[in-house]
Amino acid sequence: MEELIKELRNKVENYFQKDATGHSTDHLERVLNYALFLQFKEGGDRDVVAVSAFIHDIHRIMGSERHAYVSPKESLPVVSQFISNLPLSDSQKQHILFAVEHHEDYGFSGNIERAADIESLILQDADNLDAIGAIGLIRTLQFGFSNGLPIYDKNIPLYQTEFVEGTRDASTIHHIHNKLLRLGEYMNTATARNLAKEKTQLMQDFIDMYIAEVSGKIE
């Protein structure tokens, strides 16, 4: 596994060097660490988990270049190029492509056919774990600033019944509330659900305090 990531690292770092959306190589390294921890606890093909975690966000860079949302599925030809020369079986490469394609399938997003293999479920959980908690808040603020999103719009209710990937939230606080607070509930593995609890509470506390302060509420 270590040799696979070593072989990918230079190529990936060059591809992601201009990221300004919170989907940097630092994010990839953290998702890799989460994914390997989850694989140790939950099982699955360690090489598939590691490689898919390290290249899962190629679509984000493609989206930045096009100034439009690019789905994970649209990135698969580029992902295929990244892994074409790795010493992996054809079956492993297909599993990596499948995991990347489905890593943004959220349980609360409506009529989505969710992945069932453990490697894809682990990648979803690992990516979502890095989207929440303290680092998740920083990444979300960074993304909001880079995309001209207001921090908060008090005139728009926080709650919405459905989150659709690729749509623009009313504000960064709305994004945290409407998406990130819900991720912990929809983690696939018991290990990830346990890790998500404290992270989710931190984000809820942040929203509550922010809204109280901007509203001038003093107790």
Secondary structure, DSSP 8 states (H G I E B T S, - for coil): -HHHHHHHHHHHHHHHTT--SS-SHHHHHHHHHHHHHHHHHH-S-HHHHHHHHHHTTHHHHHHHHHTS---GGGGHHHHHHHHTTSS--HHHHHHHHHHHHHTT--TTSSS-----SHHHHHHHHHHHHHTSHHHHHHHHHHHHHHTT--S--TTS-S--S---TT---SSHHHHIIIIIHHHGGG-SSHHHHHHHHHHHHHHHHHHHHHHHHHTT---
